[in-house]
Amino acid sequence: MRLFCTHDEGIMTPLITLKDIRLSFGGTPLFEGVTLSLQETTKACLVGRNGSGKSTLLKLIAQIYEPDDGDLFLKPSIRIAYLPQNPDFKNASTLLEYVQQGLPDSEKTELFRCEEYLDLVGLDKSLDINNLSGGEARRADLARAMVSEPDLLLLDEPTNHLDIETILWLESFLKTFRKALLVISHDRTFLKHITNKTLWLDRGTVKELNKGFGYFEEWSATILDQEERERSKLTKKIEEETRWSHQGITARRKRNQGRLRRLQTLRQERARQGGQERILRLQAEEGTLSGKVVVETHHLSKSFGEKVIVKDFTTRILRGDRIGFVGPNGVGKSTLLKLLTGRLKADSGKIKMGSNLTPLYIDQNRSALDPEKTLWETLCDKGGDQIMVQGTPRHVVGYLKDFLFSTSQVRSPVGSLSGGEQNRLLLAQQLARPSNLLILDEPTNDLDVESLDLLEEILSDYTGTIFLVSHDRDFLDRLVTSTFLMEGSGRIIEYAGGYTDALRQKSLGNSAREHLSEASSHLGKKNLSTEKKNKPKDRLGYKEKWRLENLPNEISKQEIHVEKIKEQLEDPALYQKDPEKFTSLSRQLETQQKTLEELEAEWLSLEEKRETFKEK
C-alpha cells in the first residue's frame, strides 16, 4: 500500500481517499479495487452482507490493517477515532484510564476531557470496569472514541447492546457532530436519521450513493435488476452463486410491502380486541396447535429487594400474537419474559399458562454452535443430508440457501463465519425445531440488512406466538402486533402495534389525560345540580362525530394513493430512465405517508375519546 498526505491549497480536499484497494485472506480475494472518498461533512453508512468485509474495510481506514495493494490518501493532521464491535478492557484498570487511552499521546494528561465524555454518555467514572453491563461497556467505548474529538469517527455497530433511550441520545449527538462519520449498523431507523451518503460493499467493490440510507433499498434494487438483465451472459457458476441471493432479496423487499399491509390488519384486530377474544386468523402447523389463550395474568407483581420489576400487571396473550418488549436496559424485560413463560415465580398475582405450549428460546449467545463443526454437520448432527423443519424433511443445502448461505459454504467450519453469519446459522438450527411459542431476546444483533429481511420473512410466516425483546425500532414496527412498554418502577403498558405506534398512542394518551384533568377541574367548580342538568350523553361534538364516521373512508383512499405511488417506484427501470420523476415520487410518497399517519392518529384520538366517555 502507498500512503500519501495530501496538501490543501484552498480547494475542498477529501479527508480520506481509497483508490484500487485490494486485500486477500488465505488466498481468497476480499476486496478487488475498492475506491471511495469521504469529505469533511460526510456522514456515511457502510452496508453489505455479513462476511462481505465491512468491518475489515473500517479497520483499513483506521490503519489497523494494511491492504495488499492500492493507495490511501490522508488529509494532513487528520485525527481518526475507531469504535470496534467488541470493546477490550484488558489494558485498563479503571473506566477513566480506558477512556484516557483514546487521547493522543500529547494530550494524555487532560483527564477532565475523559470525565466530560463519561458524563456525556451517562457513566460514573467510579464504576467497576470489570462489572460493566453490555450497554455500559458500549457507552464507555463511545466515550473513548469521541474523547479525541476526531475529524473522522468510525463506528462499527454502535447500537449493539444499547437500549432505545441511549440510541436516541446517540442519534441526537451524531446529528450535531460537525465532523465526518462512517458507520456500520443493522439499525435501519438509526441510519436513516443520521446519514447523507451510502457506501454499498458488494462482491469486493464499493458502490456510492450521495444520499442517506433512506434511499438505499430503491437504489440497490435498481442496480440488482439491471444486473439481472445482464446476468444471462455470465457463467452457470455465477448464476448459481449470485443470482439466487440477490433475486431472492429483491423479491423479499417487494413481498415485505404486502406483509406490512397484513401486519396493519393484525394490529387493527388487536386494537379492537380490548377484553374480547378476536377471531384467529393465523393457522399453526397441525399437531403443534397451542391453546387459544397462551398466557393470562391477573395483578402480577415481582420485586427484587426494593427494586420493583412488575407491579399489578394484567394481560391476556392469544395464540398468534406477536408481542414486542421494549424498555431501558435493566428495567426487567428478561424477568418479565421469565414470568410469562413460567420460568420464574411471581411474588403475588395469578398467571395461567396455555395448554400444549412448546416454547423455543433463542438468546443469541451462540453456545449451541460448535466452531469446529461444518455448517452441514451443525444442522445434520446425526448424519445424512436431510433436516426436519417443522415436521417436513428438507435437504440441508436447500435449507441453508434459505438463510442466505452459498453452496460453497456448507462444508466450511462454523468458526470461519462472521458474527452475523453465525447468528443466521443459529437461527437456521433453532427454527427447524417444532415450537408454537418463540422467545427471541435481541435476535437482530450483528445481522445485516439482508439477514434482517430474511428473519422478518421467517417470523412473518411463523404460525405460533412470538415474544420479542429488541431495541431495533424498524424491526419492531415491521413485525409485532402489540408492544409492552416497560417504563420502570413496575409500570407496564400494552399498546397496539409497533414501537412507533406505541409512542404515538402514549403521546395521545398523555394529551387526553391532560384534557380530562382540565375538564374535571373545570366541572368541579360548577354547581352539582347544574352539572347534572347540562351533562351531555356523549362528549363528542357534531363535527367530531362526523369526522369519526368519515375518517375510515378517508384513510382507505389515502392508503390506495400511497400504494399507487409505491407501485410506480417499484419499476426497476424508473431511476435510470427518469431520475427526476423518481425523486419527485419519493418526495410525494414521504408527504402522503405523513398525511396517512396524521389521519390515523386523528381517528385514534377520537376513538379513544369516544371509548373513554362511553366507559364513564
C-alpha positions in Angstrom: 0.0 0.0 0.0 1.1 3.5 -0.8 0.2 6.1 1.9 0.0 9.8 0.9 -0.7 13.0 2.8 -2.5 15.5 0.5 -2.0 19.2 0.8 -4.8 21.7 1.0 -4.3 24.5 -1.4 -7.6 26.3 -0.9 -9.8 23.7 -2.6 -12.1 21.2 -0.9 -9.8 18.3 -0.1 -11.3 14.9 0.9 -10.4 13.8 4.4 -9.5 10.4 3.1 -9.5 8.7 -0.3 -9.0 5.0 -1.1 -8.0 4.0 -4.6 -7.9 0.5 -6.0 -7.5 -1.1 -2.6 -7.0 -4.9 -2.8 -6.9 -7.4 0.1 -7.0 -11.2 0.3 -7.3 -13.6 3.2 -5.8 -17.1 2.8 -5.5 -16.5 -0.9 -9.2 -15.6 -1.3 -9.8 -12.0 -2.5 -11.9 -10.0 -0.1 -11.6 -6.6 -1.9 -11.0 -6.1 -5.6 -10.2 -2.4 -6.4 -12.2 -0.7 -3.7 -12.3 3.1 -4.3 -14.1 5.7 -2.2 -13.6 9.1 -0.6 -15.0 10.9 2.5 -15.4 14.7 2.8 -15.4 16.8 5.9 -19.2 16.9 6.1 -19.8 13.3 5.0 -22.0 11.2 7.3 -21.9 7.9 5.5 -23.0 4.4 6.3 -21.3 1.3 5.0 -23.7 -1.5 4.2 -23.3 -5.0 2.8 -23.9 -8.7 3.5 -22.4 -10.4 6.6 -19.0 -11.6 5.6 -18.5 -9.1 2.8 -15.7 -7.3 4.7 -17.4 -4.2 6.2 -15.5 -4.4 9.5 -12.2 -5.2 7.7 -12.7 -2.1 5.5 -13.3 0.0 8.5 -10.1 -1.3 10.0 -8.2 -0.5 6.8 -9.4 3.1 7.0 -8.4 3.2 10.7 -4.9 1.9 9.6 -5.2 -1.2 11.8 -5.0 -3.4 8.7 -2.9 -2.9 5.6 -4.1 -3.8 2.2 -2.2 -5.9 -0.3 -2.2 -3.1 -2.9 -3.7 0.3 -3.6 -3.4 3.9 -2.4 -4.6 5.6 0.7 -4.7 9.4 0.7 -5.0 11.3 4.0 -5.5 14.9 4.7 -2.6 16.3 6.8 -3.0 16.1 10.6 -6.2 14.2 10.2 -7.4 12.6 13.5 -9.3 9.3 13.2 -11.1 7.5 16.0 -12.4 3.9 15.7 -15.0 2.1 17.7 -14.8 -1.7 17.3 -17.7 -4.1 17.6 -16.4 -5.5 20.9 -14.7 -3.4 23.5 -11.5 -4.7 25.1 -10.8 -3.6 28.7 -7.8 -5.8 29.3 -5.3 -3.0 29.3 -7.1 -0.7 31.7 -7.8 -1.0 35.4 -10.3 1.9 35.7 -13.0 3.4 33.5 -11.2 6.7 33.4 -8.0 5.0 32.3 -9.8 3.2 29.5 -11.3 6.5 28.1 -7.8 8.1 28.5 -6.4 5.6 26.0 -8.5 7.4 23.3 -6.5 10.6 23.8 -3.4 11.4 21.6 -0.1 11.0 23.5 0.4 14.8 23.7 -3.0 15.2 25.5 -2.9 12.2 27.9 -2.9 14.5 30.9 -6.2 16.1 30.1 -8.3 13.9 32.3 -11.0 16.5 32.6 -12.0 15.7 29.0 -12.3 12.0 29.8 -14.6 12.9 32.7 -16.7 15.2 30.4 -17.3 12.4 27.9 -18.1 9.8 30.5 -20.6 12.3 31.9 -21.9 12.9 28.3 -22.6 9.1 27.9 -24.1 8.9 31.4 -21.4 6.8 33.1 -19.9 7.3 36.6 -16.1 7.2 36.5 -16.1 5.1 39.7 -17.9 2.2 38.1 -16.0 -1.1 38.2 -14.6 -1.7 34.7 -14.8 -5.5 35.2 -18.5 -5.5 36.0 -20.0 -3.3 33.3 -23.2 -4.4 31.6 -23.2 -4.7 27.8 -24.9 -1.3 27.4 -22.4 0.3 29.8 -19.4 -1.2 28.0 -20.8 0.2 24.7 -21.2 3.7 26.1 -17.7 3.5 27.6 -16.4 2.7 24.2 -18.2 5.6 22.7 -16.6 8.0 25.2 -13.2 6.5 24.4 -13.8 7.0 20.6 -15.1 10.6 20.9 -12.7 12.0 23.6 -10.0 12.7 21.0 -12.5 14.9 19.1 -11.7 13.3 15.8 -12.1 14.6 12.2 -13.4 11.2 11.2 -15.3 8.9 13.5 -15.5 5.2 12.5 -18.3 3.3 14.3 -18.8 -0.5 13.9 -22.3 -1.5 15.1 -22.5 1.3 17.7 -26.1 0.5 18.7 -25.4 -3.1 19.7 -26.4 -3.6 23.4 -27.8 -0.1 23.7 -31.4 0.5 24.7 -33.7 2.7 22.7 -33.2 5.7 25.0 -29.5 5.6 24.6 -29.8 5.0 20.8 -31.9 8.1 20.6 -29.3 10.1 22.6 -26.6 8.8 20.2 -28.7 9.8 17.2 -29.1 13.3 18.6 -25.3 13.5 19.3 -24.3 12.4 15.8 -26.8 14.8 14.1 -24.9 17.7 15.8 -21.5 16.1 15.3 -19.7 18.5 12.9 -17.0 16.2 11.7 -17.1 13.2 9.2 -18.7 9.9 10.1 -18.6 6.4 8.7 -20.9 3.9 10.5 -21.8 0.2 10.1 -25.2 -0.7 11.6 -28.1 -3.0 11.1 -30.5 -0.4 12.6 -32.4 1.0 9.6 -34.1 3.8 11.6 -30.7 4.9 13.1 -29.1 5.0 9.7 -32.0 6.9 8.1 -31.8 9.6 10.7 -28.0 10.3 10.7 -26.6 9.7 7.2 -26.3 11.7 4.0 -24.2 9.2 2.0 -24.4 5.4 1.4 -21.5 3.1 0.6 -22.5 -0.4 -0.5 -19.8 -3.0 -0.3 -20.9 -5.7 -2.7 -18.8 -8.6 -4.1 -15.5 -6.9 -3.4 -16.2 -3.4 -4.7 -17.9 -0.3 -3.3 -20.8 1.5 -4.9 -21.5 5.1 -3.8 -24.8 6.9 -3.4 -24.7 10.5 -2.5 -27.9 10.2 -0.4 -28.7 8.8 3.0 -29.7 5.2 3.8 -33.4 6.0 3.3 -32.8 5.7 -0.4 -30.7 2.6 -0.3 -33.4 -0.1 -1.0 -34.8 1.6 -4.1 -31.3 2.3 -5.4 -29.9 -1.1 -4.7 -33.0 -2.8 -6.2 -32.5 -0.8 -9.4 -28.8 -1.9 -9.7 -29.7 -5.5 -9.0 -32.5 -5.5 -11.6 -30.1 -4.0 -14.1 -27.6 -6.7 -13.3 -30.3 -9.4 -13.6 -30.9 -8.4 -17.2 -27.2 -8.8 -18.0 -26.7 -12.0 -15.9 -27.7 -14.3 -18.7 -24.3 -13.6 -20.3 -22.5 -14.9 -17.2 -21.5 -18.5 -16.5 -23.6 -21.0 -14.8 -21.5 -21.0 -11.7 -22.0 -17.2 -11.2 -25.8 -17.7 -11.7 -25.8 -20.4 -9.0 -23.8 -18.4 -6.5 -25.1 -14.9 -7.0 -28.4 -14.9 -8.9 -30.4 -16.7 -6.2 -29.2 -14.5 -3.4 -29.9 -11.1 -5.0 -33.0 -12.2 -6.8 -34.4 -13.5 -3.5 -33.5 -10.3 -1.7 -35.2 -8.1 -4.3 -38.3 -10.3 -4.1 -38.3 -10.2 -0.4 -38.3 -6.4 -0.4 -41.4 -6.4 -2.7 -43.1 -9.0 -0.6 -42.4 -7.1 2.5 -44.9 -4.4 1.4 -47.7 -6.9 1.4 -46.5 -8.3 4.7 -46.6 -4.8 6.2 -50.2 -4.4 5.0 -51.1 -7.7 6.5 -49.5 -6.6 9.8 -51.6 -3.5 9.9 -54.7 -5.7 9.6 -53.5 -7.8 12.6 -52.8 -4.6 14.6 -56.2 -3.3 13.9 -57.7 -6.5 15.1 -55.6 -6.4 18.3 -56.6 -2.7 18.9 -60.3 -3.6 18.5 -59.9 -6.6 20.7 -59.8 -4.9 24.1 -61.0 -7.5 26.6 -62.7 -9.7 23.9 -61.2 -12.6 22.1 -60.6 -11.9 18.5 -61.1 -14.2 15.5 -58.0 -16.3 15.0 -56.5 -15.6 11.6 -53.1 -17.3 11.9 -53.1 -21.1 11.5 -50.4 -23.1 13.2 -49.0 -26.4 11.9 -51.3 -29.4 12.6 -50.2 -31.2 15.7 -48.4 -28.2 17.2 -51.5 -26.0 17.9 -51.4 -24.4 21.4 -54.4 -23.4 23.4 -56.3 -20.2 22.3 -55.1 -18.3 25.3 -51.3 -18.6 25.6 -50.7 -16.6 28.8 -53.2 -14.8 31.1 -52.1 -12.8 34.1 -54.1 -11.0 36.9 -52.4 -8.3 39.1 -49.0 -9.9 38.7 -46.1 -8.4 40.8 -42.4 -9.1 41.1 -39.7 -7.3 43.0 -36.0 -8.0 43.9 -35.4 -6.3 47.2 -36.6 -2.7 46.9 -36.4 -2.8 43.0 -39.9 -3.3 41.6 -39.9 -5.1 38.2 -43.5 -5.8 37.6 -46.4 -4.2 39.5 -50.1 -5.1 39.3 -49.8 -6.3 35.7 -52.8 -7.8 34.0 -52.8 -9.1 30.4 -54.1 -11.8 28.0 -51.9 -13.0 25.2 -53.7 -15.1 22.5 -52.4 -17.6 20.0 -50.7 -15.9 17.1 -50.0 -12.6 18.8 -46.5 -11.1 18.3 -45.5 -9.1 21.4 -42.6 -6.7 21.5 -41.0 -6.0 24.9 -39.4 -2.5 25.0 -37.7 -0.6 27.8 -34.3 0.7 29.0 -31.6 -1.7 29.9 -32.1 -3.1 33.4 -35.8 -2.3 33.5 -36.6 -6.1 33.7 -37.6 -7.2 30.2 -35.9 -10.6 30.7 -37.5 -11.0 34.1 -41.0 -10.3 32.6 -40.2 -13.0 29.9 -39.4 -15.5 32.6 -42.6 -14.7 34.5 -44.7 -15.1 31.3 -43.1 -18.4 30.4 -43.3 -19.9 33.8 -39.5 -20.0 34.5 -39.8 -17.5 37.4 -42.4 -17.4 40.2 -44.2 -14.1 40.9 -44.4 -12.5 44.3 -48.2 -12.1 44.0 -51.0 -12.3 41.5 -52.1 -15.1 39.2 -50.7 -16.4 36.0 -52.3 -19.1 33.8 -50.3 -20.8 31.1 -52.0 -22.0 28.0 -52.2 -25.7 27.0 -50.0 -27.6 24.6 -47.2 -25.0 24.7 -43.9 -25.9 23.0 -41.6 -22.9 23.7 -38.3 -22.2 21.9 -35.9 -19.7 23.4 -33.2 -18.0 21.3 -30.9 -15.7 23.1 -28.1 -15.3 20.5 -25.3 -16.5 22.8 -24.3 -19.0 20.2 -23.4 -21.6 22.8 -25.3 -24.2 20.7 -22.8 -23.8 17.9 -19.5 -25.8 17.8 -16.8 -23.7 15.9 -15.1 -26.9 14.8 -18.1 -28.4 13.0 -19.2 -27.6 9.5 -22.5 -25.9 8.7 -23.7 -29.3 7.3 -22.7 -31.1 10.5 -24.3 -28.4 12.7 -27.7 -29.0 11.1 -27.4 -32.7 10.4 -25.9 -33.7 13.7 -27.0 -37.3 13.3 -25.6 -37.7 9.8 -27.2 -37.8 6.4 -28.3 -34.9 4.2 -31.8 -34.2 5.5 -33.1 -31.9 8.3 -36.6 -31.9 9.7 -38.1 -28.4 9.5 -41.4 -28.1 11.4 -42.1 -31.8 10.6 -41.1 -31.6 6.9 -37.8 -33.1 5.6 -35.5 -30.6 3.8 -32.2 -31.1 2.1 -29.5 -29.4 4.2 -28.1 -27.4 1.2 -31.5 -26.0 0.2 -32.4 -25.1 3.8 -29.1 -23.3 4.2 -29.8 -21.3 1.0 -33.0 -20.1 2.6 -30.7 -18.5 5.2 -28.5 -16.8 2.5 -25.6 -19.3 2.7 -24.0 -20.3 -0.6 -23.3 -23.9 -1.7 -19.5 -23.3 -1.2 -20.1 -22.5 2.5 -21.9 -25.7 3.6 -18.7 -27.6 4.2 -16.9 -24.7 5.9 -16.3 -24.7 9.7 -18.6 -22.6 11.8 -15.5 -20.8 13.2 -14.8 -19.3 9.8 -18.1 -17.4 9.7 -18.6 -13.8 10.7 -20.7 -12.9 13.7 -23.7 -12.2 11.6 -23.4 -15.4 9.7 -23.1 -17.4 12.9 -26.3 -15.7 14.1 -28.0 -16.8 10.8 -26.8 -20.3 11.3 -28.1 -20.4 14.9 -31.5 -19.2 13.7 -31.5 -21.9 11.0 -30.7 -24.6 13.6 -33.2 -23.4 16.2 -36.1 -22.5 13.9 -36.0 -26.0 12.4 -37.2 -27.4 15.8 -41.0 -27.7 16.3 -42.5 -24.9 18.5 -45.6 -22.8 18.9 -44.1 -20.1 21.2 -40.9 -18.4 20.1 -39.0 -16.3 22.6 -36.4 -14.1 20.9 -34.0 -12.0 23.1 -32.2 -9.4 20.9 -32.1 -11.6 17.7 -31.1 -8.7 15.4 -27.6 -8.1 16.9 -24.8 -8.5 14.2 -27.3 -9.1 11.4 -27.0 -7.2 8.2 -30.0 -5.6 6.4 -30.5 -8.5 4.1 -30.4 -11.0 7.0 -32.9 -8.8 8.8 -35.2 -9.0 5.8 -34.9 -12.8 5.9 -35.6 -13.0 9.6 -38.6 -10.8 9.2 -39.9 -13.0 6.5 -39.5 -16.1 8.5 -41.1 -14.6 11.6 -44.0 -13.2 9.5 -44.7 -16.7 8.3 -44.4 -18.2 11.8 -47.8 -19.5 12.8 -47.3 -19.6 16.6 -46.9 -16.8 19.2 -43.8 -14.6 19.4 -42.3 -12.8 22.3 -39.6 -10.4 21.0 -37.1 -8.3 23.1 -35.5 -5.8 20.8 -34.1 -2.3 20.6 -34.4 -2.2 16.8 -37.3 0.2 16.2 -37.8 -0.6 12.5 -37.8 -4.3 13.2 -40.4 -3.9 15.9 -42.6 -1.7 13.6 -42.4 -4.3 10.8 -43.2 -7.3 12.9 -45.1 -7.0 16.2 -48.9 -6.7 16.7 -48.6 -5.3 20.3 -45.9 -3.6 22.3 -45.4 -3.9 26.1 -43.7 -0.7 27.1 -41.8 -1.0 30.4 -41.4 2.4 31.9 -39.7 1.4 35.2 -41.0 1.0 38.8 -43.1 -1.9 37.7 -45.2 0.1 35.3 -46.0 -1.8 32.0 -48.4 -0.5 29.4 -49.7 -2.5 26.4 -50.1 -0.7 23.1 -51.5 -2.0 19.8 -48.8 -2.0 17.0 -45.1 -1.5 17.0 -42.7 0.9 18.7 -43.7 4.0 16.7 -47.4 3.2 17.2 -46.8 2.9 21.0 -45.1 6.3 21.1 -47.9 7.9 19.2 -50.6 6.3 21.4 -48.6 7.2 24.6 -48.4 10.8 23.4 -52.1 10.9 22.5 -52.9 9.3 25.9 -51.0 11.9 27.8 -52.8 14.7 25.9 -56.1 13.1 26.5 -55.4 12.7 30.3 -54.3 16.4 30.5 -57.5 17.4 28.7 -59.7 15.2 31.0 -57.9 16.6 34.1 -58.6 20.2 33.0 -62.2 19.3 32.2 -62.7 17.7 35.5 -61.2 20.6 37.4 -63.5 23.0 35.5 -66.6 20.9 36.1 -65.8 20.5 39.8 -66.3 24.2 40.2 -69.9 24.0 38.9 -73.0 23.6 41.0 -73.8 19.8 41.1 -77.4 20.3 40.0 -76.4 22.4 37.1 -73.8 19.8 36.1 -76.4 17.0 36.1 -78.9 19.2 34.1 -76.4 20.1 31.4 -74.3 16.9 31.3 -74.4 15.6 27.7 -74.9 12.0 26.9 -71.9 12.0 24.6 -68.9 14.3 24.8 -68.1 14.1 21.1 -69.4 17.2 19.3 -71.3 17.0 16.0 -68.1 17.7 13.9 -66.1 15.2 15.9 -68.8 12.5 15.3 -68.9 13.3 11.6 -65.1 13.0 11.4 -65.0 9.7 13.3 -67.6 8.3 10.9 -65.9 9.5 7.7 -62.2 9.1 8.6 -62.1 5.3 7.8 -63.1 6.1 4.2 -60.5 8.9 4.0 -57.8 6.6 5.4 -58.8 3.9 2.9 -58.5 6.4 0.0 -55.2 7.7 1.3 -53.8 4.1 1.5 -54.7 3.5 -2.1 -53.0 6.7 -3.1 -49.8 5.7 -1.2 -49.9 2.2 -2.8 -50.1 3.7 -6.3 -47.0 5.8 -5.7 -45.2 2.8 -4.3 -46.2 0.7 -7.4 -44.6 3.4 -9.7 -41.4 3.4 -7.5 -41.2 -0.4 -7.8 -40.5 0.0 -11.5 -36.8 -1.1 -11.7 -36.1 1.0 -14.7 -37.6 4.2 -13.4 -34.4 5.5 -11.7 -32.3 5.0 -14.8 -35.0 6.4 -17.3 -36.2 9.4 -15.3 -34.2 10.3 -12.1 -36.2 13.5 -11.6 -39.5 11.6 -11.6 -38.1 9.0 -9.2 -37.0 11.8 -6.8 -40.4 13.6 -7.2 -42.3 10.4 -6.5 -40.1 9.6 -3.5 -40.9 13.1 -2.0 -44.6 12.6 -2.8 -44.5 9.2 -1.0 -43.0 10.8 2.1 -45.6 13.5 2.1 -48.6 11.2 1.5 -47.4 8.7 4.1 -47.2 11.5 6.7 -50.7 12.5 5.8 -51.8 8.9 6.2 -50.2 8.8 9.7 -51.9 12.1 10.7 -55.3 10.7 9.6 -54.7 7.5 11.5 -53.6 9.5 14.6 -56.8 11.7 14.4 -59.0 8.6 14.1 -57.2 7.0 17.1 -57.6 10.2 19.2 -61.3 10.5 18.5 -61.9 6.8 19.1 -60.1 6.9 22.4 -62.1 9.9 23.4 -65.3 8.1 22.5 -64.3 5.0 24.4 -63.2 7.0 27.4 -66.5 8.7 27.9 -68.5 5.6 27.0 -66.9 3.8 29.9 -67.6 6.6 32.2 
